[in-house]
Amino acid sequence: MDQHYLSALFDPQSILLFTGSSKHPEAQTPQAKALHSNLSEETFKGKITRLDSTTTGTLADLASTKADLAVIALPHDEIMSALELAGRVKVKAAIVLSAGVDSTLANAMHRLAQHLGIWLLGPNSQGLQRPYLQLNAGVIGPLASQGQLALVAQSGALTASILDWARHNDVGFSTVVSPGPLSHVKLADVLDFLATDRRTSGIVMYMEGISNARRFTSALRAAAHSKPVVVLKAGRKAAGTVAAQTHSSAVVGSDDVFDAVLRRAGAVRVRSFVELFSAAKCLASRYRPVGKRLGIITNGGGPGVLAADWTNEMGLELGTLSEQVAQELKPLLTPNASLTDLIDVSEEAGPAEFRAALEATARDKSIHGILLIFSPKWGIDPDQVAQQLIEMRPQLKKPLIACWMGEQSVGQARKKLSAAQIPTFRTPEAAVGAFSNIASFYQNQQLLQQTPPPLSSNLASPDVEGARLLIEGVLAERRHILTEMESKALLSSFHIPVTQTLLARSPAEAMMIGAQLGFPVALKIDSPDISHKSDVGGVALNVMSATAIRDVYNDMIANVRELRPQARINGVTVQTMARKSRGRELYIGVVTDDPFGPVIAFGAGGTMIELMADHAMELPPLNQFLAKRLIERSRASETLQEWRGAKAVDRQALEQVLLRVSEMVCALPQLREMDINPIIVDENGVIAVDARIVVGSAAQTSPGRSGKYGHLSILPYPSAYDQIWPLRGGNEYRVRPIHPDDAQGLQDLVKRIKPESRYFRFVSRLSELPPSMLAQFTLIDYDREMALCAVIEEDHLDEQGRKHIRERIIGVSRYVTNPDQTSCEFSLLVDDQFVGQGLGSRLMHSIMDVARDKGLEEIIGLVLTTNDGMLRLMRSLGFSIKAYPDDPEFRLVTHSL
């Protein structure tokens, strides 16, 4: 049970080959011929058996055949029979190397493989490589050299190109896999394996599309949490656009959504093939930075300035030496050196000066990464300068990137740097771009750490039931677009401030409403068929009298009927003018993407929103940190400070509106699109002036699975499972889902318990959890696993002697969903101090309740035969206890849910 479900695919000890009759090689497919050629060039470390699907042999022969993996390269009409034969031999995984298999036959293969319990890579796959096994089970090309970088690509041609580049740039791989567009093993499955593969330290992906957004996002988050993931995606621009019902859907494209998904998952996106190569170089060097300040060492002013310009262009910061470090360095450089911004060691600098600058930059804590640019100079040996970097690299705790400009005179130095795994580039722009990718990884990891709840705990509870009834009423009338009055009522149910608005169906009603509200007022056409009111003269602002209201009403109705004669007109809304003379007009929107579901957009608002195209985006749910970052990524954020005589706006009020919108998206699956445009904010607060909402059937980000949050790509923090329970002795403890902030508390628990207890839980003599395991246990995807921790509150004195109350973790139960999606595997850990107080029983009941809510049917686990206490607990809970056939030291415990 400790083995990954794809171990047979990626770590096979024995392989079964189906490539057709060896007596008639001319009849073999091109894939079969290429496979034979690739396998003959390398000596696979396991066993290979060739089997002809057309000559079955005796049953005894078949029964004696054993294999982990089947590789099938046959004509289309023979693949199914080979797959059936592989199933009889009990292989656990298969690769189908083919071309031109249609979706009908592919689906038939998927059904058969699932029935046989086989994980199928293909059809139309290009296969895979595992260099450490000397395994080249595919048609991608020659076996890659061994390294710690994994390459996953949906294009066979691009995979071959990257491998060809890697051979000439000393980049090795742990894994190369090209699943193909019709593969049963999806990108998410591959990422799931690579996330825990100890031979892989970074992942490079090329992708064209996905079928299950929730599954992909979940696997990507898990992988990016444990190692850097860089993604190049095709299809950045849509071939065409359809008529948009809201501004948000007009300005937000699916590529923008994909950007938001990668950012929230902690991965990094590159935009070109060249950038992908640059990222591969940096990942191969295993750099993980802590910020975005780049220190630039150069022996030429021009290249240094170009690098500084590009640093600013990429949203990075130029790292400058602190005054103390600069003073220490200056005597070690030539008189012409300059340390003002760039670290310009001057044209006369030799190896010693470069080394001194490198050592100074390395110890300056304000600089997060180092770019060293060398321009060829007479009398300066580029190889000797490169040698200084090579000698220094093992001592560095921050990224080091080299740019050796030129070609002939620096070629040898560049090779030496690459061999030492120092990313080396020909131009300053490429080098800065490479560091930008590393810095983005760190910034996106901060977003990955966020686990917001569906409803903000520090805000007043919204009227969710009232909002749902409003939407159901609209859908019952077979409408999808809410009127402005309905839209504002929906916003109000989530405590979003709106302008007071009333509907007038005649000029006389409009005059009366205007007099009641007080002048000036705004008039707007109310029609379910008109999305953008200003385009048809359907908006009038600052109407100052009853007479003016009558004239504006009549003129507006006449204009709209002339321009849009087919439009249904309910009347004209009359609303108070937002009295914010120096307020900033913004917009907050929601769009529903296929396949990622709802996304929240923010930017500059008003009538020119499409022209401005200012739209930062974030996936729900949001918390305060994510709301702040969303605002900061928009261009409009620059206007929210003191600006042209206007005071700084109330950012907290704006952030609260974003949190409220996030609540709406989480609680209302039928909310498909929304515009709050404009929403006006100033130093006194925020108010929504206009709103338009589109409702419909809920999105499904995970086909075949629904649930309360089936429309979201990222599940909210499951606060519903937060409960208080009594502890024997009169105290109480809290059981709640784990979150990333629990890492230190979990580590303290592991250190605190007895060595025997640690061994029973981890089957290891470890004294504490390594960082990777600690992260894996606390930053979890609540869609595929759950961990509940029991906590008590206790007094704690800080370094200043002040008393604080802090939580102490005293137990953890967890489950992880198995690949069959019907069962899960559990684990349990209880603080020795609290054993025998019913804590273990409560944690097991609670985790089983969660698994039951998820629709799982069975919970299973492995318990050491010597763990008498755990086995007694399992019996008391009604678990079935059996021998575990794979290892006599364990007992298999199971319970139906």
Beta strands, then each sheet from edge to edge (+ up, - down):
strand 1: 14-18
strand 2: 47-50
strand 3: 69-72
strand 4: 93-97
strand 5: 119-125
strand 6: 127-130
strand 7: 135-138
strand 8: 146-153
strand 9: 173-178
strand 10: 202-207
strand 11: 229-233
strand 12: 268-270
strand 13: 293-298
strand 14: 317-319
strand 15: 343-344
strand 16: 369-374
strand 17: 400-404
strand 18: 424-425
strand 19: 501-504
strand 20: 521-526
strand 21: 539-543
strand 22: 571-576
strand 23: 584-593
strand 24: 597-604
strand 25: 616-618
strand 26: 671-682
strand 27: 685-688
strand 28: 691-695
strand 29: 723-726
strand 30: 732-737
strand 31: 785-797
strand 32: 803-817
strand 33: 823-830
strand 34: 858-864
strand 35: 880-883
strand 36: 890-896
sheet 1: 2+ 1+ 3+ 4+ 5+
sheet 2: 7+ 6- 9+ 8+ 10+ 11+ 12+
sheet 3: 14+ 13+ 15+
sheet 4: 14+ 13+ 16+ 17+ 18+
sheet 5: 19+ 22- 20+ 21-
sheet 6: 25+ 24- 23+ 26- 27+
sheet 7: 25+ 24- 23+ 26- 28+
sheet 8: 29+ 30- 31+ 32- 33+ 34+ 36- 35+
end
